[in-house]
Amino acid sequence: MIKQKVIFLPILFGFSLGFGADGIFQKDKIEQLKIGNLALPTSQQPGPLLGFGQNIVDKGDLQAYLYVDYLHGFRKSWTEIWPTILYGIKDNLSLFVQLPITLKFKLNNQVSRSVEDLLVQFEYAFYEKNKETSTNQVTFVANMTLPTGSANDQLPSSFGAPSYFLGLTASHMGDNWYPFVSTGAIITTSNNDTKFGNQFLYECGVCKNISYVANKWILSGMVEMHGLYIQRSTIAGTIDPNSGWNDILVGPSLWFSTQRFVGQAGIAWSVYHKLFGNQINKHNYYVTADIGWKF
């Protein structure tokens, strides 16, 4: 999902790195106030809907999610579901497994339905600073996709070979406000002289708590910007001039969570979409929802 030049600016939040006995990560043993966005445990606190990462949960936490999305564009639409499992290996290390499924992909007069590539992701919080009413955190995200989909269909659902992702996120989870930034890149590999374009992400967002009841529920609103730059693909050893694009989505979402349940839904509009070559299938809007349960 995801610029040719990746720039990461954690200074945006005024972070200063500290070093603990176990390395550069040092989780302060501070009891936070159960107010605003902090009214529930870490796993139930707000997170990005469009953006990647920021999936650090407490050790032993296990959550299942179902992410549903619909993309509409000019003579183009895409409906998917993404079954997902999230597990806290340690307080600062999580495992994230996801298998996207295309329910319907329509491009011009072609239609396809398929399983996409399986994703296995690890996220490591190498910096965290806790206060009574906030948490500053920087994480490193790495994942790999396995080619469980098909790259040979007229409408491919796979890279046809493994891909690798590296990214960084920075966030300030405050009781009232939660701003964040993230950036990363998907590096694809080739199969039979075919290589889909590398992808680069640049994202940011801000969340505002609307209402809460300590230890019971959180209601928050969020606005996100999701940028995606895709390089041209190489098909059978030849660069395809009609592939790749740069797209920026902006939109709001609403977050609601309890001790076990998490729900988030929103809509984003394509405010900038530059297609390379002679492509005509520009994006219009993107609707998505995410529902989760903590076991």
Backbone as CSV, one residue per row, in Angstrom:
resi,resn,N_x,N_y,N_z,CA_x,CA_y,CA_z,C_x,C_y,C_z
1,MET,0.863,-1.169,0.000,0.000,0.000,0.000,0.897,1.215,0.000
2,ILE,1.489,1.583,-0.574,2.349,2.576,0.025,2.887,3.429,-1.067
3,LYS,7.502,6.573,-2.255,7.921,7.845,-2.553,9.356,7.661,-2.685
4,GLN,9.613,8.151,-3.398,10.925,7.789,-3.830,11.958,8.154,-2.792
5,LYS,11.657,9.159,-2.040,12.560,9.585,-0.976,11.790,9.579,0.329
6,VAL,12.231,8.725,1.281,11.525,8.586,2.546,12.147,9.511,3.574
7,ILE,11.344,10.384,4.152,11.818,11.344,5.151,11.051,11.120,6.432
8,PHE,11.750,10.966,7.555,11.102,10.722,8.831,11.485,11.811,9.810
9,LEU,10.503,12.492,10.422,10.772,13.633,11.287,10.118,13.458,12.651
10,PRO,10.656,12.592,13.527,10.097,12.462,14.864,10.219,13.741,15.669
11,ILE,11.077,14.665,15.218,11.225,15.933,15.926,9.920,16.716,15.929
12,LEU,9.005,16.316,15.044,7.699,16.968,14.972,7.017,16.995,16.324
13,PHE,7.240,15.963,17.112,6.606,15.870,18.422,7.563,16.237,19.557
14,GLY,8.752,16.732,19.230,9.679,17.159,20.271,10.251,16.009,21.063
15,PHE,10.479,14.833,20.411,11.026,13.686,21.123,12.509,13.909,21.415
16,SER,12.936,13.403,22.578,14.366,13.331,22.878,14.646,11.907,23.319
17,LEU,15.556,11.207,22.623,15.797,9.793,22.894,16.507,9.595,24.222
18,GLY,16.097,8.504,24.926,16.731,8.130,26.169,17.186,6.694,26.088
19,PHE,18.135,6.286,26.911,18.684,4.939,26.883,18.516,4.305,28.254
20,GLY,17.960,3.076,28.251,17.754,2.345,29.488,18.683,1.157,29.570
21,ALA,18.565,0.409,30.648,19.436,-0.737,30.867,19.224,-1.823,29.820
22,ASP,18.027,-1.899,29.234,17.720,-2.929,28.246,17.881,-2.428,26.813
23,GLY,18.519,-1.281,26.610,18.678,-0.748,25.262,18.046,0.627,25.167
24,ILE,17.677,1.039,23.957,17.134,2.383,23.802,15.661,2.458,24.158
25,PHE,15.021,1.287,24.393,13.631,1.297,24.850,13.618,1.261,26.373
26,GLN,12.872,2.169,26.964,12.729,2.184,28.415,11.302,2.585,28.753
27,LYS,10.501,1.608,29.157,9.111,1.873,29.474,8.994,2.305,30.925
28,ASP,8.590,3.531,31.134,8.497,4.067,32.484,7.340,3.421,33.228
29,LYS,7.571,3.076,34.491,6.540,2.460,35.320,5.693,3.552,35.964
30,ILE,4.894,4.205,35.139,4.050,5.298,35.608,2.597,4.903,35.426
31,GLU,1.813,5.063,36.466,0.384,4.772,36.374,-0.307,5.952,35.726
32,GLN,-0.874,5.755,34.538,-1.509,6.843,33.823,-2.952,7.044,34.287
33,LEU,-3.388,8.274,34.214,-4.763,8.594,34.570,-5.717,8.015,33.532
34,LYS,-6.830,7.458,33.973,-7.817,6.859,33.078,-8.767,7.943,32.572
35,ILE,-8.237,8.786,31.705,-9.036,9.899,31.175,-8.851,9.990,29.665
36,GLY,-9.874,10.503,28.979,-9.795,10.747,27.546,-9.395,9.521,26.748
37,ASN,-8.435,9.700,25.843,-7.949,8.597,25.020,-7.243,7.514,25.831
38,LEU,-6.915,7.796,27.087,-6.213,6.846,27.962,-7.168,6.129,28.913
39,ALA,-8.481,6.262,28.712,-9.471,5.718,29.644,-9.520,4.200,29.653
40,LEU,-8.910,3.551,28.652,-8.894,2.088,28.549,-7.459,1.606,28.367
41,PRO,-7.205,0.287,28.478,-5.855,-0.241,28.248,-5.325,0.082,26.857
42,THR,-4.016,-0.083,26.679,-3.337,0.297,25.433,-4.003,-0.288,24.195
43,SER,-4.393,-1.554,24.250,-4.959,-2.219,23.085,-6.279,-1.616,22.641
44,GLN,-6.960,-0.894,23.546,-8.276,-0.343,23.244,-8.237,1.160,22.975
45,GLN,-7.040,1.730,22.952,-6.894,3.155,22.683,-6.881,3.435,21.178
46,PRO,-7.244,4.643,20.747,-7.360,4.956,19.313,-6.088,4.670,18.517
47,GLY,-6.290,4.330,17.247,-5.191,4.090,16.328,-5.600,4.489,14.922
48,PRO,-4.652,4.544,13.968,-4.964,4.946,12.594,-5.938,3.985,11.922
49,LEU,-6.751,4.514,11.038,-7.617,3.684,10.212,-6.995,3.463,8.835
50,LEU,-6.424,4.516,8.248,-5.798,4.413,6.936,-4.315,4.064,7.028
51,GLY,-3.672,4.504,8.085,-2.229,4.349,8.212,-1.804,2.981,8.710
52,PHE,-0.514,2.681,8.564,0.034,1.403,9.015,0.612,1.538,10.428
53,GLY,0.841,0.379,11.068,1.548,0.344,12.332,0.784,0.926,13.506
54,GLN,1.553,1.276,14.568,1.011,1.735,15.845,0.090,0.666,16.439
55,ASN,0.569,-0.581,16.332,-0.155,-1.733,16.849,0.578,-2.366,18.034
56,ILE,1.189,-1.556,18.862,1.852,-2.058,20.061,0.816,-2.265,21.161
57,VAL,0.723,-3.503,21.668,-0.205,-3.838,22.749,0.577,-4.500,23.869
58,ASP,-0.068,-4.721,25.003,0.610,-5.328,26.143,0.924,-6.798,25.874
59,LYS,1.945,-7.300,26.539,2.367,-8.695,26.387,1.203,-9.647,26.683
60,GLY,0.963,-10.589,25.752,-0.087,-11.577,25.923,-1.440,-11.171,25.376
61,ASP,-1.611,-9.902,24.997,-2.886,-9.466,24.411,-3.082,-10.124,23.043
62,LEU,-4.299,-10.609,22.811,-4.646,-11.230,21.542,-5.937,-10.599,21.031
63,GLN,-5.895,-10.078,19.796,-7.059,-9.431,19.199,-7.282,-9.945,17.784
64,ALA,-8.544,-10.054,17.418,-8.921,-10.412,16.052,-9.681,-9.245,15.446
65,TYR,-9.390,-8.926,14.183,-10.015,-7.801,13.489,-10.573,-8.261,12.140
66,LEU,-11.582,-7.540,11.699,-12.055,-7.674,10.325,-12.124,-6.273,9.740
67,TYR,-11.249,-6.015,8.774,-11.150,-4.717,8.103,-11.871,-4.831,6.768
68,VAL,-12.791,-3.909,6.503,-13.569,-3.925,5.265,-13.373,-2.594,4.554
69,ASP,-13.127,-2.621,3.231,-12.953,-1.360,2.517,-13.601,-1.406,1.136
70,TYR,-13.914,-0.208,0.639,-14.488,-0.051,-0.694,-13.857,1.177,-1.346
71,LEU,-13.220,0.966,-2.495,-12.602,2.049,-3.257,-13.423,2.285,-4.520
72,HIS,-13.793,3.554,-4.749,-14.571,3.899,-5.939,-13.793,4.903,-6.769
73,GLY,-13.768,4.664,-8.067,-13.101,5.579,-8.980,-13.772,5.587,-10.336
74,PHE,-13.131,6.230,-11.307,-13.677,6.308,-12.661,-13.546,4.942,-13.337
75,ARG,-14.699,4.313,-13.611,-14.751,2.983,-14.216,-13.898,1.987,-13.439
76,LYS,-13.899,2.150,-12.103,-13.083,1.288,-11.257,-13.699,1.206,-9.862
77,SER,-13.758,0.011,-9.278,-14.190,-0.153,-7.885,-13.522,-1.391,-7.313
78,TRP,-13.381,-1.381,-5.982,-12.651,-2.468,-5.321,-13.246,-2.665,-3.930
79,THR,-13.712,-3.880,-3.642,-14.247,-4.224,-2.325,-13.425,-5.360,-1.730
80,GLU,-12.921,-5.161,-0.502,-12.070,-6.159,0.139,-12.497,-6.397,1.589
81,ILE,-12.100,-7.550,2.123,-12.119,-7.805,3.561,-10.725,-8.279,3.953
82,TRP,-10.296,-7.897,5.155,-8.946,-8.215,5.618,-9.011,-8.877,7.004
83,PRO,-9.173,-10.179,7.119,-9.094,-10.842,8.431,-7.691,-10.653,9.017
84,THR,-7.635,-10.303,10.302,-6.360,-9.917,10.923,-6.264,-10.453,12.346
85,ILE,-5.060,-10.876,12.725,-4.751,-11.267,14.104,-3.610,-10.396,14.607
86,LEU,-3.754,-9.864,15.832,-2.715,-9.060,16.475,-2.380,-9.674,17.822
87,TYR,-1.078,-9.868,18.083,-0.646,-10.499,19.341,0.533,-9.740,19.934
88,GLY,0.481,-9.498,21.254,1.572,-8.833,21.942,2.614,-9.832,22.413
89,ILE,3.745,-9.917,21.702,4.826,-10.824,22.090,5.494,-10.323,23.367
90,LYS,5.759,-9.021,23.421,6.269,-8.321,24.598,5.536,-6.993,24.680
91,ASP,5.773,-6.248,25.741,5.124,-4.942,25.869,5.530,-3.990,24.746
92,ASN,6.661,-4.248,24.107,7.141,-3.351,23.047,7.343,-4.069,21.711
93,LEU,6.773,-5.261,21.562,6.927,-6.031,20.324,5.624,-6.766,20.014
94,SER,5.098,-6.555,18.799,3.837,-7.191,18.419,3.968,-7.954,17.108
95,LEU,3.090,-8.947,16.944,2.976,-9.733,15.715,1.616,-9.448,15.103
96,PHE,1.611,-9.192,13.786,0.410,-8.792,13.062,0.328,-9.654,11.809
97,VAL,-0.746,-10.449,11.666,-0.907,-11.340,10.514,-2.220,-10.999,9.814
98,GLN,-2.166,-10.859,8.476,-3.336,-10.386,7.741,-3.412,-11.076,6.372
99,LEU,-4.641,-11.442,5.972,-4.858,-12.052,4.660,-5.971,-11.302,3.935
100,PRO,-5.632,-10.333,3.070,-6.660,-9.597,2.325,-7.362,-10.502,1.313
101,ILE,-8.663,-10.295,1.164,-9.469,-11.046,0.208,-10.259,-10.057,-0.637
102,THR,-10.113,-10.124,-1.942,-10.856,-9.260,-2.856,-12.225,-9.875,-3.118
103,LEU,-13.267,-9.222,-2.660,-14.623,-9.690,-2.925,-15.050,-9.342,-4.347
104,LYS,-14.630,-8.154,-4.812,-14.938,-7.764,-6.184,-14.013,-6.631,-6.610
105,PHE,-13.283,-6.847,-7.685,-12.430,-5.823,-8.280,-12.916,-5.618,-9.714
106,LYS,-13.398,-4.420,-10.006,-13.920,-4.107,-11.331,-13.097,-2.994,-11.946
107,LEU,-12.542,-3.240,-13.116,-11.751,-2.254,-13.841,-12.224,-2.253,-15.284
108,ASN,-12.829,-1.135,-15.708,-13.458,-1.061,-17.027,-14.499,-2.174,-17.138
109,ASN,-14.319,-3.131,-18.042,-15.303,-4.202,-18.190,-14.843,-5.530,-17.588
110,GLN,-13.734,-5.499,-16.862,-13.202,-6.725,-16.272,-13.563,-6.799,-14.792
111,VAL,-13.822,-8.022,-14.308,-14.179,-8.246,-12.906,-13.396,-9.444,-12.386
112,SER,-12.888,-9.352,-11.161,-12.185,-10.490,-10.566,-12.500,-10.584,-9.076
113,ARG,-12.340,-11.791,-8.553,-12.468,-12.083,-7.119,-11.336,-13.018,-6.752
114,SER,-10.628,-12.734,-5.640,-9.440,-13.535,-5.361,-8.926,-13.322,-3.943
115,VAL,-8.058,-14.240,-3.530,-7.281,-14.073,-2.306,-6.009,-13.311,-2.664
116,GLU,-5.611,-12.372,-1.819,-4.394,-11.591,-2.072,-3.213,-12.184,-1.306
117,ASP,-2.130,-11.425,-1.180,-0.913,-11.940,-0.552,-0.994,-11.893,0.974
118,LEU,-0.573,-12.985,1.609,-0.531,-13.077,3.070,0.558,-12.167,3.619
119,LEU,0.216,-11.392,4.653,1.163,-10.452,5.264,1.491,-10.883,6.687
120,VAL,2.791,-10.928,7.016,3.268,-11.204,8.378,4.133,-10.028,8.802
121,GLN,3.757,-9.362,9.902,4.404,-8.111,10.295,4.818,-8.117,11.759
122,PHE,5.992,-7.537,12.018,6.456,-7.300,13.381,6.619,-5.792,13.569
123,GLU,6.243,-5.329,14.754,6.422,-3.912,15.095,7.108,-3.808,16.443
124,TYR,8.156,-2.992,16.511,8.980,-2.851,17.713,9.007,-1.392,18.148
125,ALA,8.596,-1.130,19.381,8.653,0.218,19.946,10.028,0.408,20.580
126,PHE,10.927,1.090,19.867,12.284,1.251,20.389,12.432,2.500,21.247
127,TYR,11.375,3.312,21.304,11.377,4.455,22.216,9.971,4.672,22.749
128,GLU,9.873,4.813,24.058,8.587,5.128,24.669,8.810,5.925,25.946
129,LYS,8.038,6.992,26.103,8.120,7.844,27.286,6.717,8.078,27.803
130,ASN,6.438,7.584,29.005,5.107,7.692,29.598,5.053,8.788,30.652
131,LYS,3.947,9.531,30.635,3.614,10.478,31.680,2.202,10.178,32.151
132,GLU,1.731,10.891,33.155,0.397,10.604,33.691,-0.696,10.780,32.655
133,THR,-0.506,11.709,31.719,-1.572,11.998,30.756,-1.128,11.858,29.300
134,SER,-0.019,11.143,29.041,0.420,10.993,27.658,1.459,9.890,27.518
135,THR,1.606,9.407,26.282,2.661,8.471,25.910,3.256,8.911,24.588
136,ASN,4.564,9.154,24.566,5.291,9.410,23.324,5.946,8.109,22.881
137,GLN,5.804,7.769,21.606,6.297,6.467,21.149,6.820,6.555,19.716
138,VAL,7.922,5.862,19.447,8.459,5.708,18.102,8.620,4.219,17.843
139,THR,8.124,3.737,16.702,8.181,2.306,16.403,8.820,2.048,15.053
140,PHE,9.381,0.853,14.939,9.922,0.343,13.685,9.036,-0.800,13.218
141,VAL,8.613,-0.754,11.962,7.700,-1.754,11.408,8.390,-2.498,10.270
142,ALA,8.299,-3.818,10.286,8.854,-4.634,9.209,7.868,-5.751,8.889
143,ASN,7.609,-5.952,7.604,6.747,-7.073,7.244,7.192,-7.703,5.933
144,MET,6.599,-8.841,5.664,6.860,-9.593,4.445,5.538,-10.138,3.945
145,THR,5.315,-10.089,2.634,4.142,-10.733,2.057,4.576,-11.983,1.296
146,LEU,3.734,-12.990,1.364,3.966,-14.234,0.638,2.975,-14.303,-0.526
147,PRO,3.396,-14.745,-1.711,2.539,-14.691,-2.900,1.437,-15.759,-2.901
148,THR,0.448,-15.562,-2.053,-0.682,-16.489,-2.001,-1.753,-16.121,-3.021
149,GLY,-1.681,-14.922,-3.587,-2.603,-14.511,-4.636,-2.054,-14.863,-6.007
150,SER,-2.699,-14.334,-7.058,-2.287,-14.629,-8.427,-1.805,-13.361,-9.121
151,ALA,-0.614,-13.463,-9.739,-0.060,-12.337,-10.501,-0.322,-12.505,-11.989
152,ASN,-0.943,-13.604,-12.387,-1.116,-13.907,-13.800,-2.503,-13.590,-14.331
153,ASP,-3.433,-13.223,-13.437,-4.769,-12.864,-13.891,-4.735,-11.537,-14.635
154,GLN,-5.805,-11.268,-15.406,-5.893,-9.975,-16.093,-5.901,-8.822,-15.095
155,LEU,-6.515,-9.066,-13.920,-6.479,-8.107,-12.816,-5.715,-8.772,-11.673
156,PRO,-4.384,-8.608,-11.600,-3.565,-9.330,-10.627,-3.961,-9.023,-9.181
157,SER,-3.881,-10.051,-8.317,-4.149,-9.894,-6.888,-2.901,-10.172,-6.061
158,SER,-1.743,-10.220,-6.714,-0.504,-10.580,-6.037,0.682,-9.930,-6.739
159,PHE,1.783,-9.760,-6.007,3.033,-9.325,-6.613,3.684,-10.471,-7.388
160,GLY,3.247,-11.717,-7.117,3.827,-12.873,-7.778,5.152,-13.309,-7.189
161,ALA,5.613,-12.620,-6.169,6.880,-12.908,-5.490,6.834,-12.204,-4.140
162,PRO,7.678,-12.607,-3.199,7.669,-11.944,-1.885,7.949,-10.442,-1.999
163,SER,7.372,-9.682,-1.088,7.686,-8.255,-0.972,8.086,-7.974,0.465
164,TYR,8.806,-6.857,0.672,9.320,-6.518,1.993,8.997,-5.067,2.307
165,PHE,8.603,-4.820,3.537,8.226,-3.476,3.967,9.046,-3.057,5.183
166,LEU,9.535,-1.822,5.163,10.198,-1.213,6.311,9.586,0.161,6.527
167,GLY,9.271,0.490,7.781,8.654,1.779,8.061,8.897,2.243,9.474
168,LEU,8.600,3.506,9.715,8.726,4.118,11.026,7.450,4.878,11.346
169,THR,7.059,4.872,12.612,5.932,5.675,13.068,6.347,6.458,14.305
170,ALA,5.731,7.618,14.509,5.939,8.421,15.715,4.584,8.955,16.150
171,SER,4.301,8.882,17.446,2.978,9.302,17.922,3.060,9.893,19.321
172,HIS,2.070,10.719,19.614,1.886,11.286,20.952,0.450,10.980,21.367
173,MET,0.281,9.965,22.215,-1.049,9.602,22.687,-1.350,10.394,23.957
174,GLY,-2.069,11.508,23.791,-2.458,12.316,24.932,-3.887,12.035,25.337
175,ASP,-4.270,12.465,26.520,-5.631,12.220,26.973,-6.654,12.925,26.092
176,ASN,-6.271,14.061,25.510,-7.199,14.840,24.697,-6.886,14.750,23.201
177,TRP,-5.598,14.868,22.851,-5.178,14.848,21.450,-4.209,13.711,21.183
178,TYR,-4.263,13.175,19.961,-3.377,12.089,19.540,-2.914,12.362,18.100
179,PRO,-1.776,13.067,17.917,-1.208,13.261,16.581,-0.187,12.162,16.263
180,PHE,-0.003,11.878,14.977,0.962,10.850,14.589,1.444,11.095,13.165
181,VAL,2.627,10.556,12.855,3.171,10.546,11.498,3.770,9.166,11.245
182,SER,3.854,8.786,9.970,4.489,7.518,9.619,4.977,7.580,8.177
183,THR,5.998,6.803,7.878,6.515,6.712,6.521,7.186,5.371,6.336
184,GLY,7.161,4.852,5.125,7.744,3.546,4.877,7.727,3.189,3.410
185,ALA,8.260,2.015,3.083,8.366,1.595,1.692,8.179,0.093,1.556
186,ILE,7.444,-0.307,0.511,7.330,-1.708,0.111,8.289,-1.943,-1.052
187,ILE,9.205,-2.878,-0.872,10.149,-3.242,-1.923,9.703,-4.582,-2.498
188,THR,9.323,-4.576,-3.763,8.867,-5.800,-4.412,10.049,-6.549,-5.023
189,THR,9.849,-7.832,-5.290,10.863,-8.636,-5.965,10.293,-9.150,-7.281
190,SER,11.159,-9.661,-8.157,10.735,-10.055,-9.499,10.483,-11.550,-9.606
191,ASN,9.649,-11.901,-10.571,9.352,-13.287,-10.894,9.154,-13.381,-12.406
192,ASN,9.996,-14.176,-13.090,9.924,-14.318,-14.547,10.007,-12.958,-15.253
193,ASP,10.963,-12.124,-14.830,11.214,-10.799,-15.420,10.047,-9.834,-15.252
194,THR,9.166,-10.140,-14.316,8.061,-9.233,-14.001,8.211,-8.737,-12.574
195,LYS,8.182,-7.419,-12.403,8.331,-6.822,-11.087,7.379,-5.647,-10.966
196,PHE,6.454,-5.740,-10.027,5.535,-4.635,-9.785,6.281,-3.507,-9.077
197,GLY,5.831,-2.271,-9.305,6.545,-1.103,-8.805,6.655,-1.049,-7.291
198,ASN,7.802,-0.573,-6.810,7.954,-0.323,-5.379,6.944,0.734,-4.949
199,GLN,6.550,0.668,-3.671,5.531,1.579,-3.168,6.058,2.321,-1.941
200,PHE,5.687,3.628,-1.840,6.185,4.458,-0.757,5.019,5.179,-0.074
201,LEU,4.997,5.124,1.239,3.921,5.707,2.039,4.382,6.955,2.777
202,TYR,3.527,7.958,2.841,3.759,9.126,3.692,2.412,9.509,4.296
203,GLU,2.322,9.463,5.634,1.037,9.546,6.320,1.119,10.425,7.568
204,CYS,-0.019,10.991,7.944,-0.124,11.706,9.214,-1.592,11.791,9.596
205,GLY,-1.833,12.121,10.858,-3.209,12.239,11.313,-3.271,12.874,12.685
206,VAL,-4.480,13.245,13.077,-4.700,13.792,14.417,-6.066,13.315,14.904
207,CYS,-6.103,12.945,16.178,-7.320,12.412,16.796,-7.677,13.269,18.008
208,LYS,-8.971,13.518,18.202,-9.465,14.314,19.327,-10.491,13.487,20.100
209,ASN,-10.288,13.388,21.421,-11.272,12.675,22.232,-12.569,13.464,22.311
210,ILE,-13.679,12.780,22.112,-14.993,13.402,22.162,-15.655,13.174,23.510
211,SER,-15.594,11.911,23.977,-16.210,11.567,25.256,-15.627,10.252,25.760
212,TYR,-15.776,9.980,27.042,-15.260,8.730,27.609,-15.887,8.484,28.978
213,VAL,-15.830,7.235,29.416,-16.097,6.853,30.794,-14.948,5.951,31.212
214,ALA,-14.224,6.322,32.242,-13.026,5.596,32.664,-13.303,4.106,32.840
215,ASN,-12.443,3.290,32.239,-12.511,1.826,32.301,-13.736,1.237,31.617
216,LYS,-14.477,2.062,30.864,-15.677,1.544,30.183,-15.640,1.764,28.676
217,TRP,-15.508,3.019,28.220,-15.502,3.236,26.783,-14.815,4.552,26.410
218,ILE,-14.423,4.622,25.114,-13.783,5.804,24.531,-14.470,6.116,23.208
219,LEU,-14.779,7.389,22.991,-15.304,7.861,21.706,-14.411,8.999,21.231
220,SER,-13.804,8.850,20.057,-12.882,9.862,19.532,-13.102,10.050,18.035
221,GLY,-12.757,11.255,17.542,-12.817,11.550,16.120,-11.424,11.762,15.566
222,MET,-11.210,11.399,14.309,-9.878,11.442,13.710,-9.937,11.969,12.280
223,VAL,-8.878,12.683,11.871,-8.692,13.079,10.477,-7.311,12.585,10.049
224,GLU,-7.237,11.908,8.893,-5.976,11.348,8.421,-5.663,11.780,6.994
225,MET,-4.359,11.808,6.684,-3.868,11.968,5.318,-3.027,10.739,4.999
226,HIS,-3.371,10.069,3.910,-2.644,8.877,3.480,-2.101,9.100,2.077
227,GLY,-0.774,9.159,1.947,-0.149,9.346,0.652,0.498,8.067,0.156
228,LEU,0.326,7.765,-1.131,0.864,6.539,-1.725,1.485,6.843,-3.076
229,TYR,2.781,6.568,-3.202,3.493,6.726,-4.466,3.918,5.347,-4.946
230,ILE,3.507,4.967,-6.165,3.848,3.662,-6.733,4.668,3.868,-8.001
231,GLN,5.839,3.258,-8.058,6.676,3.351,-9.240,6.103,2.489,-10.372
232,ARG,6.585,2.736,-11.591,6.145,1.933,-12.731,6.592,0.471,-12.577
233,SER,5.798,-0.413,-13.148,6.094,-1.844,-13.104,6.898,-2.272,-14.327
234,THR,7.579,-3.398,-14.190,8.286,-4.023,-15.310,7.588,-5.337,-15.637
235,ILE,7.098,-5.466,-16.866,6.375,-6.660,-17.278,7.177,-7.370,-18.365
236,ALA,7.534,-8.633,-18.100,8.328,-9.430,-19.044,9.587,-8.686,-19.491
237,GLY,10.237,-8.011,-18.543,11.494,-7.329,-18.823,11.375,-5.945,-19.414
238,THR,10.129,-5.466,-19.637,9.919,-4.142,-20.232,9.140,-3.247,-19.282
239,ILE,9.596,-2.021,-19.095,8.897,-1.084,-18.216,7.554,-0.725,-18.816
240,ASP,6.504,-0.853,-18.039,5.153,-0.504,-18.476,4.938,0.990,-18.245
241,PRO,4.842,1.809,-19.312,4.697,3.263,-19.127,3.335,3.649,-18.548
242,ASN,2.356,2.751,-18.665,1.008,3.026,-18.159,0.767,2.320,-16.827
243,SER,1.674,2.501,-15.916,1.543,1.925,-14.573,2.122,2.894,-13.565
244,GLY,1.710,2.724,-12.312,2.177,3.581,-11.231,1.372,4.861,-11.108
245,TRP,1.413,5.437,-9.900,0.708,6.694,-9.667,1.122,7.301,-8.333
246,ASN,0.657,8.511,-8.091,0.815,9.185,-6.797,-0.577,9.607,-6.349
247,ASP,-0.984,9.185,-5.161,-2.351,9.397,-4.698,-2.334,9.897,-3.263
248,ILE,-3.168,10.887,-2.948,-3.301,11.390,-1.576,-4.766,11.345,-1.178
249,LEU,-5.057,10.618,-0.113,-6.402,10.511,0.443,-6.474,11.282,1.748
250,VAL,-7.566,12.012,1.965,-7.785,12.755,3.209,-9.223,12.546,3.651
251,GLY,-9.406,12.260,4.943,-10.778,12.078,5.405,-10.891,11.825,6.891
252,PRO,-12.114,11.879,7.418,-12.372,11.690,8.841,-12.810,10.251,9.168
253,SER,-12.689,9.899,10.420,-13.215,8.629,10.913,-13.653,8.793,12.352
254,LEU,-14.418,7.837,12.831,-14.924,7.841,14.204,-14.478,6.556,14.886
255,TRP,-13.955,6.701,16.109,-13.446,5.560,16.892,-14.322,5.334,18.110
256,PHE,-14.663,4.060,18.389,-15.370,3.702,19.619,-14.807,2.388,20.134
257,SER,-14.518,2.312,21.436,-13.984,1.080,22.021,-14.472,0.896,23.446
258,THR,-14.514,-0.388,23.847,-14.810,-0.766,25.221,-13.655,-1.642,25.712
259,GLN,-13.827,-2.317,26.824,-12.774,-3.188,27.341,-12.445,-4.332,26.379
260,ARG,-13.393,-4.746,25.553,-13.170,-5.849,24.614,-13.345,-5.450,23.142
261,PHE,-14.283,-4.576,22.871,-14.657,-4.243,21.496,-13.914,-3.013,20.985
262,VAL,-13.572,-3.045,19.685,-13.015,-1.884,18.991,-13.747,-1.721,17.666
263,GLY,-14.197,-0.514,17.384,-14.842,-0.236,16.111,-14.424,1.119,15.578
264,GLN,-14.155,1.196,14.280,-13.741,2.446,13.656,-14.224,2.455,12.213
265,ALA,-14.756,3.586,11.767,-15.245,3.690,10.396,-15.025,5.101,9.881
266,GLY,-14.803,5.221,8.565,-14.565,6.543,8.007,-14.621,6.547,6.492
267,ILE,-14.459,7.726,5.944,-14.429,7.930,4.497,-13.304,8.901,4.172
268,ALA,-12.633,8.668,3.046,-11.553,9.554,2.605,-11.717,9.826,1.121
269,TRP,-11.401,11.066,0.727,-11.496,11.462,-0.664,-10.105,11.614,-1.267
270,SER,-9.992,11.267,-2.538,-8.731,11.452,-3.253,-8.606,12.923,-3.636
271,VAL,-7.749,13.661,-2.914,-7.585,15.094,-3.160,-6.500,15.356,-4.202
272,TYR,-5.678,14.343,-4.479,-4.655,14.461,-5.523,-4.384,13.068,-6.061
273,HIS,-4.511,12.879,-7.368,-4.253,11.570,-7.974,-3.626,11.773,-9.344
274,LYS,-2.329,11.533,-9.437,-1.608,11.662,-10.705,-1.258,10.272,-11.220
275,LEU,-1.878,9.890,-12.336,-1.605,8.607,-12.969,-0.480,8.768,-13.989
276,PHE,0.410,7.793,-14.069,1.506,7.853,-15.033,1.060,7.256,-16.368
277,GLY,1.518,7.824,-17.455,1.185,7.320,-18.778,-0.220,7.706,-19.199
278,ASN,-0.914,6.758,-19.849,-2.235,7.015,-20.406,-3.359,6.387,-19.590
279,GLN,-3.144,6.165,-18.317,-4.194,5.594,-17.479,-5.326,6.615,-17.273
280,ILE,-6.549,6.086,-17.119,-7.719,6.968,-16.947,-8.509,6.668,-15.678
281,ASN,-8.185,5.569,-14.985,-9.019,5.103,-13.868,-8.640,5.779,-12.560
282,LYS,-8.949,7.073,-12.461,-8.618,7.823,-11.254,-9.513,7.427,-10.081
283,HIS,-8.953,7.541,-8.865,-9.709,7.264,-7.648,-10.607,8.448,-7.292
284,ASN,-11.698,8.143,-6.607,-12.641,9.169,-6.183,-12.732,9.208,-4.663
285,TYR,-13.229,8.146,-4.064,-13.325,8.108,-2.605,-13.105,6.688,-2.094
286,TYR,-12.859,6.593,-0.793,-12.507,5.325,-0.142,-13.279,5.229,1.163
287,VAL,-14.084,4.188,1.328,-14.875,3.976,2.538,-14.334,2.737,3.245
288,THR,-14.158,2.817,4.548,-13.585,1.688,5.269,-14.082,1.603,6.696
289,ALA,-14.061,0.380,7.236,-14.457,0.125,8.620,-13.594,-0.995,9.181
290,ASP,-13.345,-0.934,10.475,-12.509,-1.933,11.148,-13.200,-2.318,12.458
291,ILE,-13.426,-3.615,12.654,-14.071,-4.110,13.869,-13.158,-5.144,14.517
292,GLY,-12.915,-4.997,15.831,-12.026,-5.911,16.516,-12.543,-6.371,17.857
293,TRP,-11.982,-7.501,18.340,-12.368,-8.060,19.631,-11.129,-8.558,20.365
294,LYS,-11.017,-8.207,21.629,-9.894,-8.635,22.455,-10.277,-9.879,23.256
295,PHE,-9.478,-10.911,23.160,-9.760,-12.186,23.843,-9.103,-12.244,25.212
